[in-house]
């Protein structure tokens, strides 16, 4: 089982031209974007347009990733991962061939940076979107697996989260093939590494905890107690605390179940907030119910814009 920190890399100098053995398309390497457990991703240029090229010596793992991207493109009503543009081999010599695939290059903000610039009201919106996307993925027979902040990006016009690396995606029922400890429920002793919806839902909570604990935190002698305390102490998450707690404890059967409960929580807070009733007797901090009202309004505009997207 590969952990995400076990990187394997292929170093290609900027300016190098990669020509596909089968399709004869030429890609000019611009710079390295990052290493993964399976291969290396580069920014490249083809016919005047930028794309992301992933290359590896591990042909079998690359084939699995390509199949995942193809499966997502067939199944998704919303776009879960980057669009697949090309699949080919780079033959350097008779005895040396690398497999690569090319996908759309997505530019945007990290989730934490977007929230810090645009407000905590967006937390609930992005939770709802991710849960909707996860439900599509799970219904297609897959679990994201290596679900972490680094594999998410926020695009603008309108703001929307996209997934930028599906390398850890695993068929439901199998052992998770790639993970990062902080987001892994097995590391926290909160469940197995079997691929099922609850694995992704646990990681989703950790993604949002990471926004408010950017340096992460150790699990301590009682990992469960540590997680619950960190969740309790993250004040911007207090409106969503109960659904997030249930996800940590593995109480949901599906992403749809969690999304419905989260949406009901937001709606109840929004309705109560608009009624004018006081929601924070202590008078300290921003009222959760007022937040719910703001989130409900943002959600309305967000989903109206989303309907216009392809």
C-alpha positions as CSV (number, residue, x, y, z in Angstrom):
1,X,0.0,0.0,0.0
2,X,1.5,3.3,-1.1
3,X,1.4,6.4,1.2
4,X,1.3,9.7,-0.6
5,X,4.7,10.8,0.7
6,X,6.4,7.9,-1.1
7,X,7.1,9.9,-4.2
8,X,8.6,8.6,-7.4
9,X,9.7,11.3,-9.8
10,X,10.9,11.7,-13.4
11,X,12.9,14.8,-13.9
12,X,12.4,16.5,-17.3
13,X,14.0,19.8,-18.1
14,X,11.9,22.8,-19.2
15,X,11.9,23.1,-23.0
16,X,12.0,19.3,-23.6
17,X,9.6,18.2,-26.3
18,X,7.7,15.0,-25.7
19,X,6.3,13.4,-28.8
20,X,3.7,10.6,-28.4
21,X,4.7,7.3,-29.9
22,X,1.2,6.5,-31.2
23,X,-0.5,9.8,-31.8
24,X,2.6,11.9,-32.7
25,X,1.4,14.9,-30.7
26,X,4.1,17.2,-29.4
27,X,4.2,18.6,-25.9
28,X,6.7,21.3,-24.8
29,X,7.5,20.9,-21.1
30,X,7.3,24.2,-19.2
31,X,7.7,23.4,-15.5
32,X,7.1,20.7,-12.9
33,X,3.8,21.0,-11.1
34,X,4.4,18.2,-8.6
35,X,5.2,14.6,-7.8
36,X,2.7,11.9,-6.8
37,X,2.9,8.3,-5.6
38,X,2.6,7.1,-9.2
39,X,4.3,9.7,-11.4
40,X,5.2,13.4,-12.0
41,X,3.0,16.1,-13.4
42,X,4.3,18.9,-15.6
43,X,2.8,22.0,-17.1
44,X,3.1,21.6,-20.9
45,X,2.1,23.5,-24.1
46,X,0.4,21.9,-27.1
47,X,-0.7,24.0,-30.1
48,X,-0.5,27.2,-28.1
49,X,-2.6,25.9,-25.2
50,X,-1.5,24.8,-21.7
51,X,-2.2,21.4,-20.3
52,X,-1.0,19.1,-17.5
53,X,1.0,16.1,-18.5
54,X,1.5,13.2,-16.0
55,X,4.3,10.7,-16.8
56,X,5.5,7.5,-15.1
57,X,7.4,4.3,-15.4
58,X,4.5,2.5,-13.8
59,X,2.3,1.6,-16.8
60,X,-0.2,-0.5,-14.8
61,X,-1.0,2.3,-12.3
62,X,-1.2,4.9,-15.1
63,X,-3.7,2.7,-17.0
64,X,-5.8,2.5,-13.8
65,X,-5.8,6.3,-13.5
66,X,-6.7,6.8,-17.2
67,X,-9.6,4.3,-16.7
68,X,-10.8,6.3,-13.7
69,X,-10.8,9.6,-15.6
70,X,-12.7,7.9,-18.5
71,X,-15.2,6.5,-16.1
72,X,-15.8,9.9,-14.4
73,X,-16.3,11.6,-17.7
74,X,-19.0,9.1,-18.7
75,X,-20.8,9.2,-15.3
76,X,-20.6,12.8,-14.1
77,X,-23.3,15.3,-14.3
78,X,-20.9,17.8,-12.7
79,X,-17.3,17.7,-13.7
80,X,-15.5,15.7,-11.0
81,X,-11.9,15.6,-12.3
82,X,-9.9,17.2,-15.1
83,X,-10.8,16.4,-18.6
84,X,-8.6,13.7,-20.3
85,X,-7.1,15.0,-23.5
86,X,-4.6,12.3,-24.6
87,X,-3.0,9.0,-23.6
88,X,0.3,7.9,-25.1
89,X,3.9,6.6,-24.6
90,X,7.1,8.5,-24.8
91,X,9.8,6.2,-26.3
92,X,13.2,7.6,-25.3
93,X,15.1,4.6,-26.6
94,X,14.5,1.0,-27.5
95,X,14.8,-0.1,-23.9
96,X,13.2,3.0,-22.2
97,X,9.5,4.0,-22.6
98,X,7.4,6.1,-20.3
99,X,3.6,6.1,-20.2
100,X,1.9,9.5,-20.0
101,X,-1.5,11.1,-20.2
102,X,-2.5,14.7,-20.7
103,X,-5.4,16.5,-19.0
104,X,-6.7,20.0,-18.8
105,X,-4.7,22.4,-16.7
106,X,-6.8,24.0,-14.0
107,X,-5.8,27.2,-12.3
108,X,-7.4,28.7,-9.2
109,X,-7.1,29.2,-5.5
110,X,-6.4,26.6,-2.8
111,X,-9.5,26.0,-0.6
112,X,-8.0,27.6,2.5
113,X,-6.8,30.7,0.6
114,X,-10.2,31.2,-1.1
115,X,-12.1,30.9,2.3
116,X,-9.7,33.4,4.0
117,X,-10.2,36.0,1.2
118,X,-13.9,35.5,0.6
119,X,-15.4,34.6,4.0
120,X,-16.4,31.6,6.0
121,X,-19.9,31.6,4.5
122,X,-18.4,29.7,1.6
123,X,-17.5,26.7,3.8
124,X,-21.1,25.3,3.7
125,X,-21.4,25.9,0.0
126,X,-18.2,23.9,-0.8
127,X,-19.2,21.2,1.6
128,X,-22.5,20.8,-0.3
129,X,-20.8,20.7,-3.6
130,X,-18.2,18.2,-2.6
131,X,-20.8,15.9,-1.1
132,X,-22.8,16.1,-4.4
133,X,-19.7,15.3,-6.3
134,X,-18.8,12.4,-4.0
135,X,-22.2,10.9,-4.4
136,X,-21.7,10.8,-8.2
137,X,-18.3,9.2,-7.7
138,X,-19.6,6.6,-5.2
139,X,-22.6,5.8,-7.4
140,X,-20.1,5.1,-10.2
141,X,-18.4,2.5,-8.1
142,X,-15.3,4.5,-6.9
143,X,-14.0,6.1,-3.7
144,X,-11.6,9.1,-4.0
145,X,-9.2,7.6,-1.5
146,X,-6.5,10.3,-1.3
147,X,-9.0,13.0,-0.6
148,X,-7.0,16.0,0.7
149,X,-6.7,19.8,0.4
150,X,-3.8,19.5,-2.1
151,X,-6.0,17.6,-4.5
152,X,-8.7,20.3,-4.6
153,X,-8.7,23.7,-6.4
154,X,-11.3,26.5,-6.4
155,X,-12.1,28.0,-9.8
156,X,-13.9,31.3,-10.3
157,X,-16.9,32.6,-12.3
158,X,-18.7,31.1,-10.4
159,X,-16.6,29.7,-7.6
160,X,-16.5,25.9,-7.9
161,X,-14.3,23.2,-6.5
162,X,-12.6,20.9,-9.0
163,X,-10.5,17.8,-8.3
164,X,-7.0,17.9,-9.8
165,X,-5.6,14.4,-9.0
166,X,-7.5,11.1,-9.1
167,X,-4.4,8.9,-8.5
168,X,-5.8,7.6,-5.2
169,X,-9.2,6.7,-6.6
170,X,-10.1,3.1,-5.7
171,X,-12.9,0.8,-6.6
172,X,-15.4,0.3,-3.8
173,X,-14.7,-2.8,-1.7
174,X,-11.0,-2.8,-2.3
175,X,-8.1,-1.6,-0.1
176,X,-7.3,2.1,-0.4
177,X,-4.2,2.2,-2.6
178,X,-2.9,5.7,-1.8
179,X,-3.5,7.9,1.2
180,X,-2.1,10.8,3.3
181,X,-2.0,10.1,7.0
182,X,-3.7,13.3,8.3
183,X,-6.8,12.6,6.2
184,X,-6.8,8.8,6.7
185,X,-9.2,7.3,9.2
186,X,-7.0,4.3,9.6
187,X,-4.2,6.5,10.9
188,X,-6.6,8.0,13.5
189,X,-7.9,4.6,14.5
190,X,-11.4,5.6,13.3
191,X,-12.0,2.9,10.8
192,X,-10.5,0.6,8.2
193,X,-8.8,1.4,4.9
194,X,-11.5,-0.4,2.9
195,X,-12.8,1.7,0.1
196,X,-16.4,2.7,0.9
197,X,-18.2,6.1,1.1
198,X,-17.5,6.6,4.8
199,X,-13.7,6.7,4.1
200,X,-14.2,9.8,1.8
201,X,-16.6,11.4,4.3
202,X,-14.1,11.2,7.1
203,X,-11.4,12.8,4.8
204,X,-13.9,15.6,3.8
205,X,-14.1,16.6,7.5
206,X,-10.3,16.6,7.7
207,X,-10.1,18.9,4.6
208,X,-12.2,21.5,6.4
209,X,-10.4,21.1,9.7
210,X,-7.1,21.7,7.8
211,X,-8.4,25.1,6.8
212,X,-8.4,26.1,10.5
213,X,-5.4,24.1,11.5
214,X,-3.0,24.7,8.6
215,X,-0.1,23.2,10.4
216,X,-2.2,20.1,11.1
217,X,-2.0,18.5,14.6
218,X,-0.8,15.3,16.2
219,X,-3.3,12.5,17.1
220,X,-2.1,12.3,20.8
221,X,-2.8,9.4,23.1
222,X,-6.6,9.5,22.4
223,X,-7.0,10.2,18.6
224,X,-10.8,10.2,18.8
225,X,-10.9,12.8,21.6
226,X,-8.3,14.9,19.8
227,X,-10.4,15.1,16.6
228,X,-13.6,15.9,18.4
229,X,-11.9,18.6,20.5
230,X,-10.4,20.2,17.4
231,X,-13.7,20.1,15.7
232,X,-15.4,21.7,18.7
233,X,-12.7,24.4,18.9
234,X,-13.0,25.4,15.2
235,X,-15.5,28.2,15.7
236,X,-16.3,28.8,12.0
237,X,-17.4,25.2,11.7
238,X,-19.8,25.3,14.7
239,X,-22.9,25.5,12.5
240,X,-21.9,22.2,10.8
241,X,-20.5,20.6,13.9
242,X,-23.1,17.7,14.3
243,X,-23.0,16.5,10.6
244,X,-19.2,16.7,10.7
245,X,-19.0,14.8,14.0
246,X,-21.2,12.1,12.6
247,X,-19.0,11.8,9.5
248,X,-15.9,11.4,11.7
249,X,-17.7,8.6,13.6
250,X,-18.8,6.8,10.5
251,X,-22.5,7.4,11.0
252,X,-23.5,8.0,7.4
253,X,-24.2,5.4,4.8
254,X,-23.7,7.7,1.8
255,X,-22.6,11.2,0.8
256,X,-26.2,11.9,-0.1
257,X,-27.3,11.2,3.5
258,X,-24.7,13.6,4.9
259,X,-25.5,16.3,2.3
260,X,-29.3,16.1,3.1
261,X,-28.6,16.6,6.8
262,X,-26.1,19.4,6.2
263,X,-28.6,21.2,3.9
264,X,-31.4,20.8,6.5
265,X,-29.0,22.2,9.1
266,X,-28.2,25.2,7.0
267,X,-31.8,25.8,6.0
268,X,-33.0,25.6,9.6
269,X,-30.4,28.1,10.7
270,X,-31.3,30.4,7.8
271,X,-35.0,30.4,8.5
272,X,-34.5,31.0,12.3
273,X,-32.0,33.7,11.5
274,X,-34.5,35.5,9.2
275,X,-37.2,35.3,11.9
276,X,-35.1,37.8,14.0
277,X,-34.9,35.6,17.1
278,X,-31.6,35.9,19.1
279,X,-29.2,33.1,18.4
280,X,-26.2,33.8,20.6
281,X,-27.2,34.7,24.2
282,X,-23.6,35.3,25.2
283,X,-23.3,38.0,22.6
284,X,-19.8,36.9,21.7
285,X,-18.9,36.2,18.1
286,X,-21.0,35.9,15.0
287,X,-24.3,34.1,15.5
288,X,-24.4,30.7,13.8
289,X,-28.0,31.3,12.8
290,X,-27.1,34.6,11.0
291,X,-24.3,32.6,9.3
292,X,-26.9,30.1,8.1
293,X,-29.0,32.9,6.6
294,X,-26.0,34.2,4.8
295,X,-25.1,30.8,3.5
296,X,-28.6,30.2,2.3
297,X,-28.4,33.4,0.2
298,X,-25.0,32.6,-1.2
299,X,-26.1,29.0,-2.0
300,X,-29.1,30.3,-4.0
301,X,-26.8,32.4,-6.2
302,X,-24.2,29.7,-6.4
303,X,-26.6,27.0,-7.6
304,X,-28.2,29.4,-10.1
305,X,-24.8,30.0,-11.7
306,X,-23.9,26.4,-11.5
307,X,-26.9,25.5,-13.7
308,X,-25.4,27.5,-16.5
309,X,-22.1,25.5,-16.4
310,X,-21.5,22.7,-18.9
